[in-house]
Amino acid sequence: MRKLLTTILITLLCTPVFAQNVSGIRKDNSYIYAEGSAAAAASADSLALDALVGKLAQTVDLPYSPEIRKRLMSTYLGDLKRECGMISTTGKTTTVTRHIQRSDVERIFDGRRRKVKEMLQIAASADKKCQMDVALRYYSWAETLMRSLPSPDVVEIAKAKNRREDILKGLNVEFDRQDIYDKGIVELTFTFEGKPVKNIDYKFFDGKTWSGVLSAKDGKGFVEVSPDSKINQYRIKYEITPAHLQHLFREVSLVEKALTPEAKDTDGETQPAKTHSNPAGTTETAHESSVRKIDFSAVKKKVLDVVAREEFQREPDSTRGEFAPVIFSSKYEKVVQEVCKSIADGTDKSVSEYFTRDGYDIFNRLIRYGNARVLSFDDMTFYEMGDEVYARSVPMVFSFKGNQRQFVENVVFTFNEDKKICDLSFSIDKETVQGIVNQSSWSKEAKMILISFLENYKTAYALKRLDYISSVFDDDALIITGRVLRNVKGPNEYRNNRYVTLTRQSKANYIKNLGRVFASQEYINLQFSDCEVMKLGKGEQLFGIKIRQEYFSKTYSDTGYLFILVDLRDYTKPVIHVRTWQDEPDKDFGVIGPYNF
């Protein structure tokens, strides 16, 4: 009897109020429905969904063959499950009826339409900033997804395709010079319409073999050549959608496979996704809970509570030194050159005298981060603030044994009052730097403090500096992390979709989980773009930062939006009060940014 009551209760919970019964739905032409029967309820539901996909494929305006239409509709399975109702009846076998009102069918496609709109906006923004790797990827991904929407907009598809082709035609690469530190490296200059390309992924053919994926930054790239190679055989191929990024938007791969069934599965031997926020195997505790979406009201309350604190409602006592260029920089230049030479020679122990103890530890972490090699550099910029001097910046190439990807990072050296290197960091891109520098109402000191904070934050994850990350988060910080999951392949291939989980964590759990990720990953690399910063409260002490982040590691990658509320009263000891991540704009409040408060 108890089992029967449980079955009835489940059936009632799964049945929308408007669905009177199966018989009524069968007779009502305003519904599209399908049924499946099997011994197991999950199998019956899978059969019903598959049949409903087939029926919807016959009604939706997609200009393809019936077979391709059904495959394309199957890429919407997650959306369909959310929009359609379910009635389950149990006898000798379980029968599941899945149903949806004809007037609600269009809602299935709303999520993908929003995704296409976001992708085109990201592509256009990156295009204007000469961030061509992002522009090419997102134009290509948007074009693919648009082909899967009902009544495909052929004009928009053509615009995305044509712009992608125009970018590829307009890209120019020149062999610049042989690297002065490593004669096996030839440096390249990438431009688009005469302007340096911010970022671009490419492969190089030396006449015999193709390289792995290489990345240029701020117009500077590189290739490795052998003495017997011939320059007239060199080739460059731009990577529009590198394999290591395919799982960022799983639905793109599904649509590509649906349109071209003979195409190979791009996953290859990709391992199950791991996360930098909540690794597989961790369990939720009282201080860590999964959430379906970000509770914007909780974020807003936390931000406003921090802003309302007394210390942020009065002008602060300055703990900053004045910002000024360094005129006599020869001593610092000599130290940087000696350090770079030691990296090229592999004799880093001989330069320990130029570092503080902490600085030398960070230097060794940086060298171990990847097979570091120094590219040629001409002019360095030296400036001082307080007791510290900053040297910007030295381009270095990093590569990894277990991964074919190589990329360029510009390294910033920080000297203390004794002229010893006390810190090193990866610089943020020039576009982000320029956006902060252009804040005309801010002091020079505030601008440089913000730039330094973002660079140290980025570098701490790359060099796995758990101590630094722990030190900058407030003990009561609001932390929302996310991860992109891909279900393992099972009997129903339609389950192979992209899902995002969000987790609100305490600082202790966040640091513990992050430590596990650091231990499991060969490398982590963050790339920032589209930065928006606003002062909150009085004075130049509390800042809200919204930034788009691309996260790469050996077994996991994602892209999303960070919001950080940081206290920079003491620029040597930043304090993060809020850190949220979301994979896409929320349909209710968009992307959390400083302008929300």
Buried (B, 14 or more C-beta within 10 A) or exposed (E): EEEEEEBEEEBEEBBEEEBEEBEEBEEEEEBBBBBBBBEEBEBBBBBBBBBBBBBBBEEBEBEBEEEBBBBBBBBBBBBBBEBBBBBBBBEEBBBBBBBBBEEBBEBBBEBBBBBBEBBBBBBBBBBEBBBBBBBBBBBBBBBBBBBBBBEBEEEBBEBBBEBBEEBEEEBEBEBBEEBBBBEEBBBBBBBBEEEBBBBBBBBBBBBEEEBBBBBBBBBBBBBBBEEEBEEEEBEBEBBBBBBBBBBBBBBBBBBBBBBEEEEEEBBEEBEEBBBBBBBEEBEEEEEBEEEEEBBBEBBBEBBEEBBEEEBBEEEBEEEBEEBEEBEEBEEBEEBBBEBBBBBBEEEBEEBEEBBBEEBBEBBBBBBEBBEBBBBBBEEBEBBBBBEBBBBBBBBBBBBBEEBBBBBBBBBBBBBBEEEBBBBBBBBBBBBBBEBBBEBEEBBEBBBBBBBBBBBBBBBBBBBBBBEBBBEBBBEEBBBBBBBBBBBEEEEBEBBBBBEBBBBBBBBBBBBBBBBBBBEBBEBBBBBBBBBBBBBBBBBBBBBBBBBBBBBBBBBBBBBBBBBBBBBBBEBEEBBBBBBBBBBBBBEEBBBBBBEBB
